[in-house]
Each structure stands twice: as structure tokens, then as C-alpha cells.
């Protein structure tokens, strides 16, 4: 990773929150799965909506979804989060609990995710030792003093999240076209992954693709509607408590390059024996120094 991207506070660790997980599901359904259906205007992309939005907002910003009477134009896909459960039996990579490092550092951080050499501060030590020993600004491999920078994140809080995807259409053929991409997900398994802002979420597809018989028109005056639904079970996780978190998502720390213990002669400021004053490690003022 380039030095400027790592050292800066814009290190690419975006927060994993409920909005990011919801957006990952919506973008996957709208852009990746990209369901199309046959209509009287040709083979068209099926619109995807998040039904919790206000109707007035939808009518204003997505006018193409409704006709002149305000009725939704079918076929249509909708996705909605239906349930969130924080279960101790449903976890990801970090199954146990890793508490934050708050004993000696209030910034916290539980899991180290990146490390590299801090170039600028390491160069200061290298140049200082080269100047002291060889009387020049730089010298290759003259010092073992290296400063490392590490990045830590909080312990992920895993969530079992369920999303219901509903496909509505006026014809049985369209209903089949809407459901077939979901039945083909994962190939021989019912599993795939979602990615957004550098985070990866595991998704498990429900085995049941249920029709909703109540959606079928009961009389000839009512338009006949075919409705099928499928449930996705998403293993999401949170990093921190969002905007209410007191500590940062990414915690930066730097290692110590050297440890010094002052010698007795230095603490007591003893005079140097005249025989040793010619040695370059002693100060010109005749005093011991580090």
C-alpha cells in the first residue's frame, strides 16, 4: 500500500453499519443481479424499490415507477429488511470476544488489520545514527531502529439479518422470469457474498420460494397480480456504535524504536576519566551522556 494512503487519516477502513449492509443488498439486487423481464415494450430491466420510503418521495423522484393514476407499474422487485438478531450461535471469523485495549490506551482497538514501517520517523533515526557514527547524513543499513505503524479496529458485532425480496408481475411468464435468477444463485449451493466499502458479508438463500395467493385478483375487474417472495439471510457485522461511538473505527499506534535505561554515571553526571575522553562516544564537555 502506498505510504501516503496508509499514514494519512483517510486509511480505507469504512464503517460497517446497518446502512452499509442495507445498501449492499440493494445495490447487489439492482446492479449485480440486474433482473430483466419481457414486457409489451420489449425486454426491460425490472425496477427495484425499497418500500419503506414515503410514497410522496417515490412519486416525486421516481416518476417512471407509477402510471398517471399513481399505481405502480409491474413487473417490479422490492426488498425490505424484516428482522435483526444478535445471536451468539451465528457468528463469523471471530467467534470469541476480543475486548478493546483500554487498559493503557483509551483509543481502544481489538484486532490489528494492517502494519508497515513508518518511513519518516524511521529515517530520522537512521540519519541521526549515520550522522553520529559516520559523520554523514545517510548511510545504508547502519541502524536497527525501526518505527512500525499499526492499525486496529474494534471487535465485529455479528448480526443475523433477514431481507425479504418480493417480485410482482401481471403475468405468470413474468413471474417465472423474476424468480429464476434467485433460484440459480450460488450454483449448487445456497450461498454467496456481498461487498461494499471494503466489507464482505455472507448471504444464505432460503430454500422456499413462496407464492402469495392473496395477491391474485379475486374478480375480473381487479388486475391479476402474481407475487413471489424469497428470503435472504445475511451475516452482517457492526464496527463500533456508529455516530455514537466514542472511539475511532481505525486506531493508529506506533512502536518504540529503542528502549533506553540511563546509566549510573549519566544520572550522577560523573566526570569522565581523562583516558576515555578521546573516545567519540563521550561528550566534549567531559560528562557522560547517552
N, C-alpha and C positions, 0 to 999 in steps of 0.2 A: 504494500500500500504506500502511495506517495507520502513523503514526510509532511507536506503542508496540510493534507487532508486528515492525517492522524493527530497531529499536535493541536490543531485548531479545535475550538469547542463545537464545530459542526461535524463531529465524528458521526458517521452514518448509522446511528442506532436510534431509529424512530420508536416512539412509544407504541406498545401493543395494548390497545384499549378496545372497548366494545365497538366504538365507531369504526376502527380499523378492521375488525373482524366482519362487521356487517357490510362494509364497503367491499371487502374481499369476496364475500359471497355474491353480492350484487354484480360486481364487475365481471366475475367469472361467468355468471349466468348470462349477462348481457353481451359481453365481448368475446369470451373464450368459447363457451358452448354455442352461442350465436345461432339460436334456433330459427329456422325458416319454415314457412308453410305455403301451400298453394291456395291462392285466393282468386277472386274474379278479376284481379288486376295483375295476375302473374305470381311468380314465386317470390314472396316478400319476407323480409325479416319480421319476426314476431316481437312486438314491443314488450318491454319488461318494466313493471312498475313496483314500487314499494308502497303498499296500500295504506300505510299509516299516515301518509301525507294528507293534508287538508284537501278536500275536493276543490275548493276555490283556487288553491295554489296550482293543482294539477291542470285545471281548466285554463288557467292563465298562461302557464309556462309550457304545457304540452297540449296544445290545441288539437294536434293531429290524432290524439287518442280518443276523441269523442266526436260524435256527429252533431248536427245542428240542434238536436233536442237535448244534448248533454249526455247521451247514452254512450257507454264505452264501445268502441269498435272492436269486434272479435275477428281473428284469434288474438289471445292475449296471455301473457305469463305474469304472475305476481309472486313475490317472495316476501316472507314475513318471519321474523324471529318469534317463536312461540314459547320457548322455555329456556331457562338457565339454571344449572345445578352445579354447585361446587361439591363434588363427590371425592372422597378420599380413595375410592376404588377406581377412579377414572383419571389417570394422570399420564404424563408424557415421560420425557427422558429423566427428569429429576424427580424421582418418586419420593424420596425423603425430604425432610425440611432442612434447609441451609439458612440459618439466621444471618442477618446482616452484621458486618463488622463495626459495631457501635461501641465496643469497649475502649478502644484507643483512638477512634476516629469517628466523629459524628456524621460524616458523609455517608456511611453505610457501604452497601455493595456486598453481594453474596457470592457471585460467580465471576471469575476473571474470564473475559472473552477475547482480549487482544493484548499483545505486548510487543514492544520494539525498543530499540536503542534511541534514547533522547539525544539527537545529534548535536544540538547546540551546546548543551551543558557538558556532554562528554568531550567535545572539542575544547572547552575551556580547561578541563583537567589535563588533557593531552598537551595542549600548548603550554600550560604552566609548568608541567614536568619537563617538557623539552627545553623550555627557557632556563629552567633551574639547572638541569644536568648538562645540556649540550650548548647552552647559550645561543639558541636559535628558536624561531617561532614555532616551527613544526618539525616533527621527526617521526617516521613511521614506526608503529608498534613499540613505543617507548614506555607506555604506561598501561597498567591493567585496570585503571579506574574507569568504569563504565556506568553510566546512569541509564536505567531502564524505566520506561513509562508503561504502565498497565492500565487497562480499562475494565471496570467491574460493573455488573448490572444486578438489580435485585433478583431474588428468587422468583421464578414464574409462578403465578397463581392459576392453576389449571381449571378450566370451566367446561362442563358438558353442555353444549348449546345446540338447540334444535331449531331448524328452519323448515317451514312448510312452503313448498312451491306448488302453485295451482295453475293448471292450464285450462283456459276456457275457449270454446270454439262453437260455431254453429253447425258443424258437420262432423260426422264420425271419422271421415278421412283426415280432416284437420286434427282431430283429437289424437289419432294414431301418429301423425307426424310430430306432434308436440311431445308425446311420451317416449317415442323410440330413442331419441338421443340420451334420455336418462337411463333407459334400460341397457344401453350399450356402454355406460360409464364403467371404467376400470377393467374392461375386458372380461376376464374370467373371475375377477374379484369385485367386491363392492367397496372399493377404497380408492381415493385419490387425494391429492394435496392442493392447497391454495397458497398463493404467495402474494404479499402486498407489503410495501415499505420495508423490505428485508426480512419479514417474518413469514414463517411457514406454518400452516395449520392443516391438521389431518381431518379428512372428511370420510364418513361412512354413510353409504346409501341404504335406506330402508328397503327391505325385501318386498314390501307391499306397495303396489301402485293402485290406489283406491279410486274408483269412480264415485261421484256424488250424485245419487239418484234424485235428490231433492232439486238439483239444478235443471232437470229436464222439464220443459214446458208442459203444464198439465192440460192445456186446452189448445185448440187450433189458433186462437187469437194471440197467444203468447209465443214469442220466438223460441224455438227449441235450442237449448244450450247444453253442450256436452262439457262436463267438468271432470278432470282427473287431477290427482294430487300425489306428491311424493315428498317424503321427509328426509332431510339431510341431518346427520348428527355430526357436529363439528367439535373437535377437541381444540378449543381456544385457550389462550392464556393472557394474563394481565401482567405488565411490568410496572409495579408501583400502583398508586391510587389515582392516577391521572392528574388533573389540575389541583387536587387536594393533597398530593404527595409533597411532603416537606423536603425530601432528599431528591437529588437529580437522578434521572434514568441512568446516565453514564457517569461513573465516578472515576476520576483520574488520580493516579498516585505515581510517585517517582521513588525509585530505590536509592539507597545510600551508596555512594561510590567508594567510600572508605570510612573506617572507624578509627578514631584516634583516642589514645589514652595518654594523657600528659605524663611525662617522666618526672621523677622526683627533682632532678636538677633544674628542670624548667619551672616547676611550681615554686621552688625556693629561690630562683634566679641566682644560682651559684655562678661564680666566676670560672671561666674555662682555663684549664691548665695551659701554660704558655706553649707546651709541646704540641697540643692539639689545635691551637688556634690557626695553624696553617691549613687545616682540613676545611674543604669548601662547605661542609655541612653545618658549620658553626657560623654564627653571625659575626659581622665585622665589629660589633660593639663589645665583643668579648663575653657575651652572655649565651647561655644555652637557649635554643629555640626549636620549635617543631618544624 
